[in-house]
């Protein structure tokens, strides 16, 4: 399986979720199943079936997170030598050439992406267009809203 790029923040977030699922959700669901069994006939026991559905979801999520962490390539961008090149984990300040709007993006893994917080996935059109470029470069990126030209103002390894 291919390695999944992930920032330190992203890996820590997944570890915390995994710990919560294993130590809080799993025991709670187990108690719910035990309580529901006491109501009798399981065929028509809505509480039992709901608890079992929660259990399936929880165990599936645990399995998915464990696989992601096992296959993660955790990248600590702060330990890399700053050279002005856009790489995974970098925070990139850009200016839209057409409307002069300035924006700052941090390039992260798929699980960490949150466009409202300017955390963009390494697989997004903007990130793919910026990767490998350096400060001062002009990049043309095809976005869902059309073609956008950006000038890379600054690259930080935070």
C-alpha positions in Angstrom: 0.0 0.0 0.0 1.2 3.5 -0.7 2.3 5.7 2.1 -0.2 8.4 3.1 1.4 11.9 3.6 0.3 13.4 6.9 1.5 16.3 9.0 2.3 15.9 12.7 -1.0 17.7 13.5 -2.9 15.4 11.3 -1.4 12.2 12.8 -2.0 13.5 16.4 -5.6 14.3 15.5 -6.2 10.7 14.3 -4.4 9.3 17.3 -6.7 11.3 19.6 -9.8 10.1 17.7 -8.6 6.5 17.9 -8.0 6.8 21.6 -11.5 8.2 22.1 -13.1 5.5 20.0 -11.3 2.7 21.8 -11.5 4.0 25.4 -14.8 5.9 25.4 -17.1 4.8 22.6 -16.3 1.1 22.5 -17.0 0.5 26.2 -20.1 2.6 26.1 -21.4 0.6 23.1 -20.6 -2.6 24.8 -22.6 -1.5 27.9 -25.5 -0.5 25.6 -25.5 -3.9 23.9 -25.5 -5.7 27.3 -28.3 -3.5 28.6 -30.4 -4.1 25.5 -30.0 -7.8 25.7 -31.7 -7.7 29.1 -34.9 -6.5 27.4 -35.4 -10.0 25.9 -36.1 -11.1 22.4 -33.3 -9.7 20.2 -35.3 -10.0 16.9 -37.6 -7.1 17.8 -35.3 -5.2 20.1 -34.7 -1.7 18.6 -32.2 -0.7 21.3 -30.1 -3.8 20.6 -30.1 -3.3 16.8 -29.2 0.4 17.2 -26.3 -0.4 19.5 -25.0 -3.1 17.1 -25.1 -0.6 14.3 -23.1 1.9 16.4 -20.6 -0.9 17.2 -20.2 -1.7 13.5 -19.6 1.9 12.7 -17.2 2.4 15.6 -15.1 -0.7 14.8 -15.0 0.3 11.1 -13.7 3.7 12.0 -11.1 2.2 14.4 -9.9 -0.1 11.6 -9.7 2.7 9.1 -7.8 5.0 11.4 -5.3 2.3 12.4 -4.7 1.5 8.7 -4.1 5.2 7.9 -1.7 5.6 10.9 0.1 2.4 9.9 0.6 3.6 6.3 1.2 7.2 7.3 4.3 9.1 6.2 4.4 11.7 8.9 6.2 14.8 7.7 7.6 17.4 10.1 8.0 20.4 7.8 9.7 22.4 10.6 12.7 20.1 10.4 13.3 20.7 6.7 15.7 23.4 5.4 13.6 26.4 4.1 14.4 26.9 0.5 11.3 28.8 -0.7 10.0 25.7 -2.5 6.3 24.7 -2.0 6.2 21.2 -0.5 3.8 19.1 1.5 3.2 20.8 4.8 4.3 24.2 3.7 2.2 27.3 4.2 2.0 29.3 1.0 0.9 32.9 0.7 -0.4 33.7 -2.8 -1.9 36.7 -4.6 -4.6 36.2 -7.2 -3.2 38.1 -10.2 -6.7 39.1 -11.5 -8.3 40.5 -8.4 -5.2 41.1 -6.2 -6.7 39.1 -3.3 -4.2 37.5 -1.0 -4.7 34.1 0.4 -2.7 31.7 2.6 -2.9 27.9 2.3 -1.3 25.1 4.2 -0.9 21.9 2.1 -2.0 18.9 4.2 -3.1 15.3 3.8 -6.7 14.4 2.7 -7.9 13.7 6.3 -6.7 17.1 7.5 -8.1 19.3 4.7 -10.5 22.0 5.7 -10.9 24.7 3.1 -12.7 27.0 5.5 -9.5 27.0 7.6 -7.3 27.3 4.5 -6.0 23.7 5.0 -6.0 22.3 1.4 -5.5 18.7 0.4 -2.3 17.7 -1.3 -4.6 16.3 -4.0 -6.6 19.5 -4.6 -6.1 21.4 -7.8 -4.6 24.4 -6.0 -2.0 22.3 -4.1 -1.1 20.3 -7.2 -0.5 23.5 -9.0 1.7 25.0 -6.3 3.8 21.9 -5.4 7.4 22.3 -6.5 7.1 26.0 -7.3 9.2 28.7 -5.6 8.6 32.2 -4.2 8.0 34.6 -7.0 6.6 32.1 -9.5 3.4 32.7 -11.3 1.2 29.6 -11.5 -1.9 29.0 -13.6 -4.4 26.7 -11.9 -7.5 25.2 -13.3 -10.1 25.3 -10.4 -13.8 24.4 -10.3 -14.5 28.1 -10.7 -12.2 28.4 -13.8 -8.6 29.3 -14.5 -6.9 31.3 -11.8 -3.4 32.8 -11.9 -1.5 33.1 -8.6 1.8 34.7 -7.7 3.6 32.9 -4.9 4.5 35.6 -2.4 5.9 33.5 0.5 6.6 29.9 1.5 6.8 29.1 5.2 7.7 25.8 6.8 5.7 26.2 10.1 
